[in-house]
Amino acid sequence: MSKSHHLADRIQQLQPSAIRELLKHSKMPGVISLAGGIPSAELFDKEGLAQATQQVVAQNFNEAFQYGLTEGNVELRDQLVGLCQQRGITTSADQLLITSGSQQALDLLIRALANPGDVFVVERPTYLATLQILSLTEAKVESVGSDEHGMIVDELEALLSTTRIKAVYIVPTFGNPSGTTLSKERREKLVKLAAQHDFVIIEDDPYGAISFTEEREKTLFQTAAEMGDRESVVYTSTFSKILAPGLRVGWIVLPEWMKQKVAIVKQATDLHANSFAQSLVAAYLTTGRLESQVAQIREAYKQKCLALSRFLKEELDDHITFNEPKGGMFLWATFRYEFDTTEWLKQTLEKGVVYVPGEFFFSDHADKKTLRFSYATATEEQLREAVKRLKSAL
């Protein structure tokens, strides 16, 4: 007899990540994957990472293989103060907490904030894994729409007239899955609403550095600080998309009122992030190679994005519409007519191409005619072939 009835109710209802399930298909021979948000391994800085590894083993061996501080490697946090400053974020090392990627950062933050029934607001669509975390905390999820300028903050304002919320989760720059960027006006209004209605903004910024232009929107953290509010915005980012995801090194910039409690949650979770990985990233940052590494990634992804956009317009313009991304790793497309992209995936798999159906990125009001493409790992030739296969699947 199965013992599954012993599982907690919230675990019984938990669904696997659709993207993780789709990655199984992407490993099949001959399949071109436009699914997972996986950085291109060809762009990893092999020489720089090898140099940093040698430096760690030679100079910081004991620290790299020993238990560390829950808050994170001191040298790494000192380095991150400078990196944050480049992003317009003024902070100090003691406001920083090193995490196992930004995924753990979101888990720690939401667990520290959420009581069962608390209302968290997300965009429609939003990052799938955040919805998983929220379901584990038994928080209530409300969603507001988004368009080519990001979250429709006026919809949030309308919701606030009837509902008390605990937090807003948002990827404001080159969002996952939409690829859109929140406009300056909406950033300012969102920060004002947070102060007026006493809610927290969780700003998730994995992709902000991967811009295809020289245009930069201020982070929500910087926007709030310039408006005199250093309490409402929690900023998190990661090295996964700009260095290497296998390192699992991310960070949080925490306001004073949160930092001790979030550190305690992390203590209960894993004591501290991987010591060797932290030492490795700290050593890598001392080499001064990150800036050129990010520049290389930006240019490579820009060319891939332009290529995919061009192929989609040439082959599928009668069928789908999309806003061309200005950065990040994703292109979000919508069929021009009623269509079920989850059902269509069966046909595209037979043709040897996989993507992520859009409905999985919605907490409610799922739009079945949407889908997400990632152009990061495929070559230009593979992107061309993938679009041809998509066309033939229609």
N, C-alpha and C positions, 0 to 999 in steps of 0.2 A: 504494500500500500504506500502511495506517495506521501511524503511528509511535507509537501509544498504548502499545505494549509497553515503550517507554522510560520511562514513568511509574514512579515509585517504587511498590513493592508497597502501602504504606500509603495511597497516593493512589488506586490502582486500586480499593481496597475502600471508599473513602469515599463515603457516600451523601449526596445533597442534603438540606437541611432540609425536612422535610415541611411545616412552617409556611410557609416561603418559597415553596414550590410552590403551596400552597393560596392564598396571597395573590394569585396570578395569577387564580384563579377569583373572588376577592372584588372584582376590578375590573370584572367583567362587568356590563353594564347590568341593573339590576333585582335584583341579588344583594344580600342582606343578610348581612354578614359578622359572625359571632361567633367568628372564627378567630384572627387575629393579635393579639398582646398590644400593640396600638398605642394610645398615649394619645390622648385626644380633642383634636384641633387647635383646637376651639372654646374650649378652656380655656387655651390658650397666652396668656401675658401680653404681648399685642402692645404695649401702651403701655410697660410696664416694659422689655421687650427693646429697643424703639426708643430709649428714654431711655438705656439702657446702651450701645447702639451709638454714639449721638452722643457720649457721654462718652468712649468708647474712642478714637474718631477725633479728638476735640478734645484729649485729654490724654495718651493713650498710643499714639499712631499708630505710632511707630517700633518699639516693643516688640511691638505686636500683629501687625506684618507681618514681623518678623525671626525668625531662628532663636532658640530658647529653650533653657532647661535641660532635660535629660532628666527630672529629678525633677518639673519643672513650674513654672509661674508662681509666683513668691515670694508676691505679694499674695494669689493664690487659695489657696495652701496656708495662709497665715496666717488667712484667712477660714474655711477648713475646720476649723481647730483649734477654733474656736468652735462651728461646726455639729456637729462630732463631740461636743463637750462637752454640747450639748443632748440628744444621744442616749446620754449616759452614758459616752462614750468619752474617756478622758483620754489625749491624745497631744500630739506636738509637730510643727512643720512639717517637721522633717528626717526624721520617720517616714512622711511622706506621699509618695506617688507619683501623679501625675496621669496618667490613661490615656484612651484613645479609647473611652469608655464602659466599663461593667463587663464587656462581652464581651472586650475586650482584657485587662482585669485578670485574668480567668480564664485566658486563653491564656498570659499571662506567668507566672502563678503555677504553673500545671500544668507548663509547659515547664521552669521552674526546679526543680521538684521531681521530675519523673518520669523514671525510667530505664525502658527496655523491660522489661516483666514486673512492675514495681512494682504493688502492689495499691492501688487507689483505691476507696473505698466511697461509693455514692450511695444516695439513697432510691429506693423503688419506689412511685410514679413520680418522675422527676426532670426537671430542665431539659434539653431536647433538645440545645442547642448545647454543653453541657458534655460530653455523650457524644461529640459530634463531635471536640472538642478532645482528649479522652482517646484516641480511636482514632488520631489523628495522632501521639501520643507513644508508641503501642504499649504503653501501660500496660494492666494487667489490671483489669477492672471487676467488682466484686462489689456486690450490692445487698441492702438490708434493707428490710423492709416499713414502711408507715406507716399511720396511722389518723387519726381526727379530732383527735388530740393531737400529730400530727407523726410524725417518725421513731420507730420502735419501737426504742429504745436497748437494750432487753434482747436483741433479735436481734443487734445489733452486738456486744454483750458475748459472746454465744455464738460468733459468728464469730471474735472475737479469741482465743478459747481454742484455736483450731486454726490461725489464719492471722495472719501478720505483715503489717500494712498500713502504707502510707506516709501516706495522708491520707483524710479524710472531707470530701466536698463537700456542703453543705447550704444551702438557702434556708429559714431557720428561722421566718421571720415572713411570713405570707400567701403561702406558697410557690407557685412556678410549677412544675407546673400545678395542684397540689392545693388551693391557697387556704388550707391549714391552718397553724396556728401551733404550734411546739414548746412543750410545757408547761414550767413552771419546773423541776419535778422532773427532767424529761428533759434539760433544758439543763445542770443541775448534774451529772447523771450522765455526760453526754457529755464535759464538760470534765474530770471526774475520770478517765475512761477514757483521754483523750488524754495526761494526765500519767503515768498508770500504764503505758500501753503505748507511749508515745513515738511518737505520730502527730500530724499537723498537721490542724487544722480550718480549712477554707476557708469562711468565713461570707459568703454572698452576700446582700446586703440592699438590693435595688432598691425594695421595696414597703413597708418597715417604717413609713415616714412616712404612708402612706395608710391610716390606721386609721379605722374607722367608729365607734369608741367611744373613751372616754378611758383604757381599759385599755392598759397597756404592759408587755410582757415585756422584761426586760433583754437586751441583745444578748449573744451568746456571748462576745464580746470583753470586755464589762464583767463578766460572770459569772466568767470566768477571772481577770481582774485582781483582783477582790474575793477570789478564792480563792488569791491569791498567784502566779498563773501568767500571765506576760506573754510567754511564748514559744510557746505552742501554737496560738493563734488568729490567723488573718490575716483582717482585715475588709475587705470591698470594698462600695462603693455607687456611685451614679450620679445625675446630674441628669436622666437621660432620662425618668423617670416623673413628676418633680415640677417640671420646668421645660420642657425641649424635647429630644426625642431626637436631632434633627438636629445639635445642637451636638456630640454625641459626647464628652461630658466626664464621666469617672468618676474614682474614686480608690481607692487601697489604703492601709490602715494596716498598716505592715510591722514585724515584730519586728526587733530589731537584727541578728540572725544572717542575715536574708534580704535586707535592703534594698539592699545594694550589688550583690548578684548579680542581683536582679530588675531593677535599674536598668540593668545591663549587657545583659540580655536585651532590654530596651526599646530601648537604643541600637542594637542590631543589627536591631531591627524597624522603627523609624520615627524614630529620633533623639529625638523628643519629640512630645507631642500638639499639636494645632492651636493655634498661638499666638493667633490672633484669637479663637477660641472660648473659650480660657482667659481672655483679657483681658475678654471680654464677660461671662462668668459672674462673674468677680471684681468687675466694675463693677456687675453686677446685684445682687450680694449687698450692696454698699454702699448700695443704695437702700432696703433694709429691707423689700422687698416679698415676699420668699420666704414668710414665715410666712402672710400672707393668701392668697397663691397656693396654698399647700399646703392651707389650710383650705377653699378653694373646690373644689379637686380632691376632697378627702375627702368633702365633702357631695354633690357631683355624682355621684361613683361609688357612694356609699352609696345614693342614691335609685335609680340604675340597677340596682344589685345587688338591692335590695328588690323592684323591679318585675319583674326577670327571675325571681327566686325565686317570686314570687306567680304569675306566668303559668305557670311550669313546674308548680307544684302544682295549679293549676286545670285545666290541659290534659293533663298527662302523668304525673300522680301514680301511675297504675296501671302505668306503664312504667319510670320512673326514680326513683332516690333520690339525695339529695345533702345535704351539710352546708352550711348557709348561711354564706358567708364573713363574717368580721368586719373585712375590710380587703382591700386589694390590687385586682387587676383580673380575677380568674378564679373561675369556678365549675366544680367538677369533679363530674361526674355519672356514675352507674353504672346500667346497665339491671338491672332486678329479675330478669331471666331471661337465659339464654344468648343472645348477640346479637353480631353483627360490625359495629361502628360504621364501620369502614373501607369495607365493602361498602355499608352504608346511605348513605354519603356520595353515592354515585351517584344515589340517589333524591332526597336532599335538594337536591342541586345542580339537578336538574330542576325542583324546586319553588322554587328561588331562595334557598337559605340554605346557608351553609357554616360548619363548626366544625372542630376538630382532633380526629381519632380518637385515643383514649387510648393505643393500642398503641405509638405513636411515642415515648412518654415513658418507656419501659421498656428497660433494658439486657438484661433477661432476664425470663422468666415473664410475658410481656406479657398484660395483661387486655384482651381484645378488646371487652368490653362497656362500656368506659369511654370518656368523651369530655370535652373541655375547651371551655367557653364563655368568651369574653371579652365583657364588657358595656360596656367603656369607650367605644367610639366610637359605638355605636348610640343612637338616641333611644328614649324610652320606647315610642313608637308602633311603631318598627321592631322593638323587642324583642317587643312583643305579636304583631306580624305574623310575626316569625321563628318564634315558638313555635307559632303556628297552622299555619305551613307544615311545621314538623317533625311536628306531629300528623298532618297530611294525608299526609305521606310514609310514615307507618306503616300 
